[in-house]
Amino acid sequence: MAGAGQTKLSIEGNRFLVNGKPIVNVELYGGWTGQFKDPPGHFPETVKSIYRRDADEAAARPGLSVFFHSNVWCQGPGDGFPLRFDLAGQGTPTDPGIRWYFEHVQARHAH
């Protein structure tokens, strides 16, 4: 048992817990993604590789989930862009979007 001021990390079934409460990280990248807005939904290959790596690492740990987040794509109005809930394209300047990420996760899940 964790004492006062101590944090206890544990795994119960397929859930990660901190002090008995499930861990859900929905802001894995914080404001870092706000820089990718030319155009919104354009992700350079180096950035895509970071997202893919993190998805792969989470897939290797049963019970650990990662939520995709991009400030500009998912919360566009804060940066003066439209609010988007669609996957759209492959994350290139001419085919912006986040479909590439979800296709990667789907392919990883199929293995």
N, CA, C and O atoms as a GROMACS GRO file, in nm:
protein
  444
    1MET      N    1   0.084  -0.118   0.000
    1MET     CA    2   0.000   0.000   0.000
    1MET      C    3   0.089   0.124   0.000
    1MET      O    4   0.188   0.131   0.072
    2ALA      N    5   0.052   0.221  -0.080
    2ALA     CA    6   0.128   0.345  -0.086
    2ALA      C    7   0.100   0.430   0.037
    2ALA      O    8  -0.016   0.445   0.078
    3GLY      N    9   0.205   0.486   0.095
    3GLY     CA   10   0.188   0.574   0.209
    3GLY      C   11   0.152   0.714   0.164
    3GLY      O   12   0.142   0.740   0.044
    4ALA      N   13   0.132   0.804   0.258
    4ALA     CA   14   0.097   0.942   0.226
    4ALA      C   15   0.201   1.002   0.134
    4ALA      O   16   0.321   0.994   0.161
    5GLY      N   17   0.156   1.061   0.025
    5GLY     CA   18   0.246   1.124  -0.069
    5GLY      C   19   0.315   1.030  -0.166
    5GLY      O   20   0.392   1.074  -0.251
    6GLN      N   21   0.290   0.899  -0.154
    6GLN     CA   22   0.352   0.802  -0.243
    6GLN      C   23   0.253   0.760  -0.351
    6GLN      O   24   0.132   0.759  -0.330
    7THR      N   25   0.307   0.726  -0.467
    7THR     CA   26   0.225   0.679  -0.579
    7THR      C   27   0.247   0.531  -0.596
    7THR      O   28   0.361   0.484  -0.598
    8LYS      N   29   0.138   0.457  -0.608
    8LYS     CA   30   0.147   0.313  -0.629
    8LYS      C   31   0.093   0.280  -0.769
    8LYS      O   32  -0.024   0.301  -0.798
    9LEU      N   33   0.181   0.228  -0.854
    9LEU     CA   34   0.144   0.185  -0.988
    9LEU      C   35   0.121   0.035  -0.983
    9LEU      O   36   0.205  -0.039  -0.932
   10SER      N   37   0.006  -0.010  -1.036
   10SER     CA   38  -0.023  -0.153  -1.037
   10SER      C   39  -0.099  -0.190  -1.163
   10SER      O   40  -0.149  -0.103  -1.236
   11ILE      N   41  -0.108  -0.319  -1.187
   11ILE     CA   42  -0.186  -0.372  -1.300
   11ILE      C   43  -0.289  -0.466  -1.241
   11ILE      O   44  -0.256  -0.558  -1.166
   12GLU      N   45  -0.414  -0.441  -1.275
   12GLU     CA   46  -0.524  -0.525  -1.229
   12GLU      C   47  -0.598  -0.574  -1.353
   12GLU      O   48  -0.660  -0.495  -1.425
   13GLY      N   49  -0.591  -0.704  -1.378
   13GLY     CA   50  -0.650  -0.756  -1.502
   13GLY      C   51  -0.579  -0.696  -1.620
   13GLY      O   52  -0.459  -0.718  -1.638
   14ASN      N   53  -0.651  -0.622  -1.700
   14ASN     CA   54  -0.589  -0.559  -1.817
   14ASN      C   55  -0.588  -0.406  -1.803
   14ASN      O   56  -0.589  -0.335  -1.904
   15ARG      N   57  -0.585  -0.356  -1.680
   15ARG     CA   58  -0.586  -0.212  -1.658
   15ARG      C   59  -0.464  -0.169  -1.578
   15ARG      O   60  -0.423  -0.237  -1.484
   16PHE      N   61  -0.407  -0.056  -1.616
   16PHE     CA   62  -0.301   0.007  -1.538
   16PHE      C   63  -0.368   0.098  -1.437
   16PHE      O   64  -0.461   0.172  -1.470
   17LEU      N   65  -0.321   0.093  -1.313
   17LEU     CA   66  -0.382   0.173  -1.207
   17LEU      C   67  -0.276   0.256  -1.136
   17LEU      O   68  -0.162   0.212  -1.120
   18VAL      N   69  -0.314   0.375  -1.093
   18VAL     CA   70  -0.232   0.458  -1.005
   18VAL      C   71  -0.317   0.482  -0.882
   18VAL      O   72  -0.426   0.539  -0.888
   19ASN      N   73  -0.265   0.436  -0.769
   19ASN     CA   74  -0.337   0.447  -0.643
   19ASN      C   75  -0.480   0.393  -0.657
   19ASN      O   76  -0.574   0.450  -0.601
   20GLY      N   77  -0.495   0.283  -0.732
   20GLY     CA   78  -0.623   0.216  -0.746
   20GLY      C   79  -0.716   0.275  -0.850
   20GLY      O   80  -0.828   0.227  -0.866
   21LYS      N   81  -0.671   0.378  -0.923
   21LYS     CA   82  -0.756   0.442  -1.024
   21LYS      C   83  -0.698   0.418  -1.162
   21LYS      O   84  -0.577   0.426  -1.180
   22PRO      N   85  -0.784   0.388  -1.262
   22PRO     CA   86  -0.734   0.360  -1.399
   22PRO      C   87  -0.660   0.479  -1.459
   22PRO      O   88  -0.695   0.594  -1.434
   23ILE      N   89  -0.557   0.448  -1.538
   23ILE     CA   90  -0.481   0.551  -1.609
   23ILE      C   91  -0.539   0.566  -1.750
   23ILE      O   92  -0.553   0.468  -1.823
   24VAL      N   93  -0.571   0.686  -1.787
   24VAL     CA   94  -0.612   0.718  -1.924
   24VAL      C   95  -0.538   0.844  -1.963
   24VAL      O   96  -0.560   0.950  -1.904
   25ASN      N   97  -0.450   0.835  -2.060
   25ASN     CA   98  -0.374   0.951  -2.105
   25ASN      C   99  -0.430   0.996  -2.239
   25ASN      O  100  -0.407   0.932  -2.341
   26VAL      N  101  -0.504   1.105  -2.238
   26VAL     CA  102  -0.562   1.157  -2.362
   26VAL      C  103  -0.484   1.276  -2.416
   26VAL      O  104  -0.520   1.330  -2.521
   27GLU      N  105  -0.382   1.317  -2.348
   27GLU     CA  106  -0.300   1.430  -2.392
   27GLU      C  107  -0.154   1.388  -2.403
   27GLU      O  108  -0.065   1.455  -2.350
   28LEU      N  109  -0.130   1.277  -2.471
   28LEU     CA  110   0.003   1.221  -2.481
   28LEU      C  111   0.105   1.322  -2.536
   28LEU      O  112   0.221   1.321  -2.494
   29TYR      N  113   0.063   1.406  -2.627
   29TYR     CA  114   0.155   1.498  -2.692
   29TYR      C  115   0.138   1.643  -2.648
   29TYR      O  116   0.216   1.730  -2.689
   30GLY      N  117   0.040   1.670  -2.565
   30GLY     CA  118   0.018   1.806  -2.518
   30GLY      C  119   0.005   1.905  -2.633
   30GLY      O  120  -0.053   1.873  -2.736
   31GLY      N  121   0.060   2.023  -2.616
   31GLY     CA  122   0.051   2.127  -2.719
   31GLY      C  123   0.149   2.111  -2.834
   31GLY      O  124   0.146   2.189  -2.929
   32TRP      N  125   0.235   2.009  -2.827
   32TRP     CA  126   0.335   1.985  -2.931
   32TRP      C  127   0.273   1.978  -3.069
   32TRP      O  128   0.334   2.023  -3.166
   33THR      N  129   0.154   1.922  -3.081
   33THR     CA  130   0.092   1.903  -3.212
   33THR      C  131   0.043   2.033  -3.275
   33THR      O  132   0.011   2.036  -3.394
   34GLY      N  133   0.035   2.140  -3.196
   34GLY     CA  134  -0.013   2.267  -3.248
   34GLY      C  135   0.072   2.327  -3.357
   34GLY      O  136   0.028   2.416  -3.429
   35GLN      N  137   0.194   2.280  -3.370
   35GLN     CA  138   0.284   2.335  -3.472
   35GLN      C  139   0.257   2.281  -3.613
   35GLN      O  140   0.307   2.336  -3.711
   36PHE      N  141   0.179   2.175  -3.623
   36PHE     CA  142   0.156   2.112  -3.753
   36PHE      C  143   0.025   2.162  -3.812
   36PHE      O  144  -0.079   2.097  -3.803
   37LYS      N  145   0.033   2.282  -3.873
   37LYS     CA  146  -0.090   2.344  -3.923
   37LYS      C  147  -0.075   2.406  -4.061
   37LYS      O  148  -0.148   2.498  -4.097
   38ASP      N  149   0.019   2.356  -4.138
   38ASP     CA  150   0.039   2.412  -4.272
   38ASP      C  151   0.034   2.303  -4.377
   38ASP      O  152   0.140   2.259  -4.424
   39PRO      N  153  -0.081   2.258  -4.417
   39PRO     CA  154  -0.214   2.291  -4.366
   39PRO      C  155  -0.251   2.203  -4.247
   39PRO      O  156  -0.179   2.108  -4.217
   40PRO      N  157  -0.362   2.232  -4.177
   40PRO     CA  158  -0.407   2.141  -4.072
   40PRO      C  159  -0.422   2.000  -4.129
   40PRO      O  160  -0.477   1.982  -4.238
   41GLY      N  161  -0.374   1.902  -4.056
   41GLY     CA  162  -0.382   1.765  -4.104
   41GLY      C  163  -0.261   1.720  -4.182
   41GLY      O  164  -0.258   1.606  -4.230
   42HIS      N  165  -0.159   1.806  -4.196
   42HIS     CA  166  -0.033   1.766  -4.259
   42HIS      C  167   0.063   1.724  -4.148
   42HIS      O  168   0.094   1.802  -4.058
   43PHE      N  169   0.111   1.601  -4.156
   43PHE     CA  170   0.204   1.547  -4.059
   43PHE      C  171   0.329   1.499  -4.133
   43PHE      O  172   0.321   1.401  -4.208
   44PRO      N  173   0.443   1.565  -4.116
   44PRO     CA  174   0.566   1.518  -4.180
   44PRO      C  175   0.593   1.373  -4.141
   44PRO      O  176   0.549   1.327  -4.035
   45GLU      N  177   0.664   1.302  -4.224
   45GLU     CA  178   0.691   1.159  -4.199
   45GLU      C  179   0.760   1.136  -4.065
   45GLU      O  180   0.734   1.035  -3.998
   46THR      N  181   0.847   1.228  -4.024
   46THR     CA  182   0.913   1.212  -3.893
   46THR      C  183   0.812   1.216  -3.779
   46THR      O  184   0.828   1.147  -3.679
   47VAL      N  185   0.709   1.297  -3.794
   47VAL     CA  186   0.604   1.307  -3.692
   47VAL      C  187   0.517   1.181  -3.694
   47VAL      O  188   0.483   1.127  -3.589
   48LYS      N  189   0.482   1.136  -3.814
   48LYS     CA  190   0.403   1.012  -3.824
   48LYS      C  191   0.476   0.895  -3.758
   48LYS      O  192   0.413   0.810  -3.694
   49SER      N  193   0.608   0.892  -3.773
   49SER     CA  194   0.682   0.780  -3.714
   49SER      C  195   0.674   0.782  -3.562
   49SER      O  196   0.674   0.676  -3.500
   50ILE      N  197   0.666   0.900  -3.501
   50ILE     CA  198   0.650   0.910  -3.356
   50ILE      C  199   0.513   0.857  -3.313
   50ILE      O  200   0.503   0.779  -3.219
   51TYR      N  201   0.409   0.900  -3.384
   51TYR     CA  202   0.274   0.850  -3.354
   51TYR      C  203   0.268   0.697  -3.370
   51TYR      O  204   0.214   0.628  -3.284
   52ARG      N  205   0.324   0.647  -3.479
   52ARG     CA  206   0.321   0.501  -3.504
   52ARG      C  207   0.398   0.424  -3.396
   52ARG      O  208   0.352   0.320  -3.348
   53ARG      N  209   0.514   0.476  -3.359
   53ARG     CA  210   0.593   0.412  -3.254
   53ARG      C  211   0.515   0.402  -3.124
   53ARG      O  212   0.513   0.297  -3.060
   54ASP      N  213   0.451   0.512  -3.085
   54ASP     CA  214   0.375   0.512  -2.961
   54ASP      C  215   0.256   0.417  -2.967
   54ASP      O  216   0.223   0.351  -2.868
   55ALA      N  217   0.190   0.410  -3.082
   55ALA     CA  218   0.079   0.315  -3.098
   55ALA      C  219   0.130   0.172  -3.091
   55ALA      O  220   0.066   0.087  -3.030
   56ASP      N  221   0.244   0.144  -3.152
   56ASP     CA  222   0.302   0.010  -3.148
   56ASP      C  223   0.341  -0.030  -3.005
   56ASP      O  224   0.317  -0.142  -2.962
   57GLU      N  225   0.402   0.064  -2.933
   57GLU     CA  226   0.441   0.035  -2.795
   57GLU      C  227   0.319   0.009  -2.707
   57GLU      O  228   0.323  -0.080  -2.622
   58ALA      N  229   0.212   0.084  -2.727
   58ALA     CA  230   0.090   0.061  -2.649
   58ALA      C  231   0.027  -0.074  -2.685
   58ALA      O  232  -0.023  -0.145  -2.598
   59ALA      N  233   0.030  -0.109  -2.814
   59ALA     CA  234  -0.029  -0.236  -2.858
   59ALA      C  235   0.046  -0.355  -2.798
   59ALA      O  236  -0.012  -0.462  -2.781
   60ALA      N  237   0.172  -0.336  -2.766
   60ALA     CA  238   0.252  -0.444  -2.710
   60ALA      C  239   0.223  -0.466  -2.560
   60ALA      O  240   0.269  -0.564  -2.502
   61ARG      N  241   0.147  -0.375  -2.499
   61ARG     CA  242   0.115  -0.386  -2.356
   61ARG      C  243  -0.035  -0.400  -2.339
   61ARG      O  244  -0.107  -0.300  -2.341
   62PRO      N  245  -0.085  -0.522  -2.323
   62PRO     CA  246  -0.230  -0.543  -2.307
   62PRO      C  247  -0.287  -0.453  -2.198
   62PRO      O  248  -0.233  -0.443  -2.088
   63GLY      N  249  -0.398  -0.389  -2.231
   63GLY     CA  250  -0.464  -0.303  -2.135
   63GLY      C  251  -0.421  -0.158  -2.141
   63GLY      O  252  -0.482  -0.073  -2.076
   64LEU      N  253  -0.317  -0.127  -2.218
   64LEU     CA  254  -0.273   0.011  -2.231
   64LEU      C  255  -0.332   0.069  -2.359
   64LEU      O  256  -0.320   0.010  -2.466
   65SER      N  257  -0.396   0.183  -2.348
   65SER     CA  258  -0.458   0.248  -2.463
   65SER      C  259  -0.395   0.383  -2.488
   65SER      O  260  -0.353   0.451  -2.394
   66VAL      N  261  -0.388   0.421  -2.613
   66VAL     CA  262  -0.340   0.553  -2.654
   66VAL      C  263  -0.450   0.616  -2.736
   66VAL      O  264  -0.507   0.553  -2.824
   67PHE      N  265  -0.478   0.741  -2.708
   67PHE     CA  266  -0.577   0.815  -2.784
   67PHE      C  267  -0.505   0.909  -2.879
   67PHE      O  268  -0.413   0.980  -2.838
   68PHE      N  269  -0.546   0.910  -3.006
   68PHE     CA  270  -0.486   1.004  -3.101
   68PHE      C  271  -0.530   1.145  -3.065
   68PHE      O  272  -0.646   1.169  -3.030
   69HIS      N  273  -0.436   1.239  -3.074
   69HIS     CA  274  -0.473   1.378  -3.053
   69HIS      C  275  -0.386   1.468  -3.139
   69HIS      O  276  -0.265   1.448  -3.150
   70SER      N  277  -0.449   1.566  -3.198
   70SER     CA  278  -0.380   1.673  -3.270
   70SER      C  279  -0.458   1.800  -3.242
   70SER      O  280  -0.575   1.810  -3.278
   71ASN      N  281  -0.393   1.897  -3.179
   71ASN     CA  282  -0.461   2.022  -3.146
   71ASN      C  283  -0.532   2.082  -3.266
   71ASN      O  284  -0.650   2.113  -3.260
   72VAL      N  285  -0.458   2.098  -3.375
   72VAL     CA  286  -0.512   2.168  -3.491
   72VAL      C  287  -0.623   2.088  -3.559
   72VAL      O  288  -0.721   2.147  -3.603
   73TRP      N  289  -0.609   1.956  -3.568
   73TRP     CA  290  -0.711   1.875  -3.635
   73TRP      C  291  -0.834   1.856  -3.548
   73TRP      O  292  -0.947   1.873  -3.594
   74CYS      N  293  -0.814   1.820  -3.422
   74CYS     CA  294  -0.927   1.783  -3.335
   74CYS      C  295  -0.987   1.902  -3.260
   74CYS      O  296  -1.102   1.895  -3.217
   75GLN      N  297  -0.912   2.008  -3.245
   75GLN     CA  298  -0.961   2.126  -3.173
   75GLN      C  299  -0.929   2.251  -3.254
   75GLN      O  300  -0.879   2.350  -3.201
   76GLY      N  301  -0.958   2.247  -3.383
   76GLY     CA  302  -0.922   2.353  -3.476
   76GLY      C  303  -0.966   2.493  -3.441
   76GLY      O  304  -0.888   2.587  -3.459
   77PRO      N  305  -1.090   2.512  -3.391
   77PRO     CA  306  -1.134   2.650  -3.366
   77PRO      C  307  -1.043   2.729  -3.272
   77PRO      O  308  -1.034   2.852  -3.284
   78GLY      N  309  -0.976   2.663  -3.180
   78GLY     CA  310  -0.883   2.732  -3.091
   78GLY      C  311  -0.767   2.796  -3.165
   78GLY      O  312  -0.704   2.890  -3.116
   79ASP      N  313  -0.737   2.743  -3.285
   79ASP     CA  314  -0.629   2.797  -3.368
   79ASP      C  315  -0.683   2.863  -3.494
   79ASP      O  316  -0.607   2.893  -3.586
   80GLY      N  317  -0.814   2.884  -3.498
   80GLY     CA  318  -0.874   2.951  -3.614
   80GLY      C  319  -0.905   2.858  -3.730
   80GLY      O  320  -0.921   2.904  -3.843
   81PHE      N  321  -0.913   2.727  -3.705
   81PHE     CA  322  -0.942   2.630  -3.809
   81PHE      C  323  -1.075   2.561  -3.779
   81PHE      O  324  -1.123   2.567  -3.666
   82PRO      N  325  -1.135   2.495  -3.879
   82PRO     CA  326  -1.263   2.427  -3.855
   82PRO      C  327  -1.249   2.312  -3.755
   82PRO      O  328  -1.142   2.254  -3.739
   83LEU      N  329  -1.358   2.279  -3.689
   83LEU     CA  330  -1.366   2.163  -3.601
   83LEU      C  331  -1.381   2.040  -3.689
   83LEU      O  332  -1.470   2.034  -3.773
   84ARG      N  333  -1.294   1.940  -3.670
   84ARG     CA  334  -1.295   1.821  -3.756
   84ARG      C  335  -1.321   1.697  -3.672
   84ARG      O  336  -1.260   1.678  -3.566
   85PHE      N  337  -1.410   1.613  -3.719
   85PHE     CA  338  -1.435   1.484  -3.656
   85PHE      C  339  -1.415   1.370  -3.754
   85PHE      O  340  -1.437   1.254  -3.721
   86ASP      N  341  -1.373   1.402  -3.875
   86ASP     CA  342  -1.353   1.302  -3.978
   86ASP      C  343  -1.207   1.260  -3.985
   86ASP      O  344  -1.118   1.330  -3.936
   87LEU      N  345  -1.182   1.144  -4.047
   87LEU     CA  346  -1.044   1.096  -4.063
   87LEU      C  347  -0.974   1.162  -4.179
   87LEU      O  348  -0.854   1.187  -4.173
   88ALA      N  349  -1.047   1.191  -4.285
   88ALA     CA  350  -0.993   1.253  -4.407
   88ALA      C  351  -0.878   1.171  -4.464
   88ALA      O  352  -0.893   1.050  -4.483
   89GLY      N  353  -0.764   1.234  -4.491
   89GLY     CA  354  -0.661   1.170  -4.573
   89GLY      C  355  -0.538   1.116  -4.504
   89GLY      O  356  -0.541   1.078  -4.387
   90GLN      N  357  -0.430   1.114  -4.581
   90GLN     CA  358  -0.306   1.046  -4.543
   90GLN      C  359  -0.203   1.138  -4.476
   90GLN      O  360  -0.087   1.099  -4.461
   91GLY      N  361  -0.244   1.257  -4.437
   91GLY     CA  362  -0.154   1.344  -4.362
   91GLY      C  363  -0.051   1.418  -4.445
   91GLY      O  364   0.049   1.466  -4.391
   92THR      N  365  -0.073   1.426  -4.576
   92THR     CA  366   0.020   1.499  -4.663
   92THR      C  367  -0.036   1.639  -4.690
   92THR      O  368  -0.154   1.664  -4.661
   93PRO      N  369   0.045   1.730  -4.743
   93PRO     CA  370  -0.008   1.864  -4.774
   93PRO      C  371  -0.126   1.861  -4.872
   93PRO      O  372  -0.216   1.944  -4.862
   94THR      N  373  -0.124   1.767  -4.966
   94THR     CA  374  -0.232   1.759  -5.065
   94THR      C  375  -0.345   1.664  -5.024
   94THR      O  376  -0.450   1.661  -5.088
   95ASP      N  377  -0.324   1.585  -4.919
   95ASP     CA  378  -0.425   1.492  -4.870
   95ASP      C  379  -0.422   1.494  -4.716
   95ASP      O  380  -0.391   1.393  -4.653
   96PRO      N  381  -0.455   1.611  -4.656
   96PRO     CA  382  -0.445   1.623  -4.511
   96PRO      C  383  -0.547   1.536  -4.438
   96PRO      O  384  -0.654   1.506  -4.490
   97GLY      N  385  -0.510   1.497  -4.318
   97GLY     CA  386  -0.601   1.418  -4.237
   97GLY      C  387  -0.527   1.325  -4.144
   97GLY      O  388  -0.404   1.328  -4.134
   98ILE      N  389  -0.605   1.242  -4.074
   98ILE     CA  390  -0.549   1.150  -3.974
   98ILE      C  391  -0.580   1.004  -4.005
   98ILE      O  392  -0.556   0.916  -3.922
   99ARG      N  393  -0.632   0.977  -4.124
   99ARG     CA  394  -0.663   0.840  -4.163
   99ARG      C  395  -0.541   0.748  -4.156
   99ARG      O  396  -0.553   0.632  -4.117
  100TRP      N  397  -0.424   0.800  -4.192
  100TRP     CA  398  -0.300   0.722  -4.190
  100TRP      C  399  -0.276   0.660  -4.053
  100TRP      O  400  -0.229   0.546  -4.044
  101TYR      N  401  -0.308   0.733  -3.946
  101TYR     CA  402  -0.287   0.682  -3.810
  101TYR      C  403  -0.382   0.566  -3.780
  101TYR      O  404  -0.340   0.461  -3.730
  102PHE      N  405  -0.508   0.584  -3.811
  102PHE     CA  406  -0.607   0.481  -3.780
  102PHE      C  407  -0.589   0.357  -3.868
  102PHE      O  408  -0.619   0.246  -3.824
  103GLU      N  409  -0.542   0.375  -3.989
  103GLU     CA  410  -0.508   0.258  -4.073
  103GLU      C  411  -0.389   0.183  -4.013
  103GLU      O  412  -0.386   0.060  -4.016
  104HIS      N  413  -0.293   0.255  -3.958
  104HIS     CA  414  -0.178   0.190  -3.893
  104HIS      C  415  -0.225   0.110  -3.770
  104HIS      O  416  -0.185  -0.005  -3.753
  105VAL      N  417  -0.308   0.170  -3.687
  105VAL     CA  418  -0.359   0.102  -3.569
  105VAL      C  419  -0.440  -0.021  -3.609
  105VAL      O  420  -0.427  -0.127  -3.547
  106GLN      N  421  -0.522  -0.008  -3.710
  106GLN     CA  422  -0.602  -0.122  -3.758
  106GLN      C  423  -0.510  -0.235  -3.807
  106GLN      O  424  -0.533  -0.352  -3.774
  107ALA      N  425  -0.409  -0.202  -3.883
  107ALA     CA  426  -0.316  -0.305  -3.933
  107ALA      C  427  -0.239  -0.369  -3.818
  107ALA      O  428  -0.217  -0.490  -3.819
  108ARG      N  429  -0.199  -0.290  -3.719
  108ARG     CA  430  -0.127  -0.342  -3.603
  108ARG      C  431  -0.216  -0.435  -3.522
  108ARG      O  432  -0.170  -0.538  -3.472
  109HIS      N  433  -0.342  -0.398  -3.509
  109HIS     CA  434  -0.438  -0.478  -3.432
  109HIS      C  435  -0.465  -0.612  -3.500
  109HIS      O  436  -0.494  -0.712  -3.434
  110ALA      N  437  -0.456  -0.614  -3.632
  110ALA     CA  438  -0.484  -0.737  -3.709
  110ALA      C  439  -0.374  -0.842  -3.690
  110ALA      O  440  -0.395  -0.959  -3.722
  111HIS      N  441  -0.256  -0.802  -3.640
  111HIS     CA  442  -0.145  -0.897  -3.623
  111HIS      C  443  -0.149  -0.968  -3.493
  111HIS      O  444  -0.063  -1.051  -3.465
   0.00000   0.00000   0.00000
